[in-house]
Amino acid sequence: MQNRIDFVMAPEDRKNILQSIRAAKTAMPFLIKLSKSDRGSLQSIDDGRKSFVEKSIDFAKRDSNLDPGSGLVEGSY
């Protein structure tokens, strides 16, 4: 594969970008690094289940009798 990017970053730009990344990490102390086994144990939505989940959230938003759990509907999509 041919490299199509021809770019040289100025040292000052690199310094500013790295400072911004450090500031973002400091502002979000809740971010944690997950191990491979931690990531593997998390539930995920694959393409086959995505439409089911989207429909479920839509139904929960429209029908207040459905209770998917505190905060689930408000924070979705």
C-alpha positions as CSV (number, residue, x, y, z in Angstrom):
1,M,0.0,0.0,0.0
2,Q,1.3,3.4,-1.0
3,N,1.7,6.1,1.7
4,R,-0.5,8.9,0.5
5,I,0.1,11.2,3.5
6,D,3.0,13.7,3.1
7,F,3.0,15.7,6.3
8,V,5.5,17.1,8.7
9,M,4.3,18.4,12.1
10,A,5.9,21.4,13.6
11,P,7.4,20.8,17.0
12,E,5.2,23.5,18.5
13,D,2.1,21.9,17.1
14,R,3.1,18.5,18.5
15,K,3.7,20.1,21.9
16,N,0.3,21.8,21.9
17,I,-1.5,18.6,20.9
18,L,0.2,16.6,23.6
19,Q,-0.7,19.3,26.2
20,S,-4.3,19.1,25.0
21,I,-4.4,15.3,25.4
22,R,-2.9,15.6,28.9
23,A,-5.5,18.2,29.8
24,A,-8.3,16.0,28.5
25,K,-7.1,13.0,30.5
26,T,-6.8,15.2,33.6
27,A,-10.4,16.5,33.1
28,M,-11.7,12.9,32.8
29,P,-10.2,10.9,35.7
30,F,-13.0,8.3,35.3
31,L,-11.3,6.9,32.2
32,I,-9.6,3.6,32.9
33,K,-7.6,1.2,30.8
34,L,-9.2,-2.2,30.4
35,S,-7.3,-5.4,30.1
36,K,-8.0,-7.8,27.2
37,S,-10.0,-10.0,29.5
38,D,-11.9,-7.1,30.9
39,R,-12.9,-6.0,27.4
40,G,-13.9,-9.6,26.5
41,S,-16.2,-9.8,29.5
42,L,-18.2,-6.7,28.6
43,Q,-21.5,-7.1,26.8
44,S,-21.5,-5.8,23.3
45,I,-24.1,-5.2,20.6
46,D,-23.2,-6.8,17.3
47,D,-24.8,-6.0,14.0
48,G,-27.3,-8.8,14.4
49,R,-28.7,-7.3,17.6
50,K,-28.4,-3.6,17.0
51,S,-31.8,-3.2,15.4
52,F,-33.4,-5.0,18.3
53,V,-31.7,-2.7,20.8
54,E,-32.7,0.4,18.9
55,K,-36.3,-0.7,18.7
56,S,-36.3,-1.5,22.4
57,I,-35.0,1.9,23.3
58,D,-37.6,3.5,21.0
59,F,-40.4,1.6,22.6
60,A,-39.2,2.5,26.1
61,K,-39.1,6.2,25.2
62,R,-42.6,6.1,23.9
63,D,-44.2,4.0,26.6
64,S,-43.6,5.2,30.2
65,N,-45.0,1.8,31.5
66,L,-41.8,0.1,30.3
67,D,-39.0,0.5,32.8
68,P,-35.6,-0.4,31.3
69,G,-33.8,0.9,34.4
70,S,-32.9,4.3,35.7
71,G,-31.1,6.5,33.2
72,L,-31.0,4.0,30.3
73,V,-33.4,5.8,28.0
74,E,-32.2,9.3,28.8
75,G,-28.6,8.5,27.9
76,S,-29.2,6.6,24.7
77,Y,-28.5,7.8,21.2
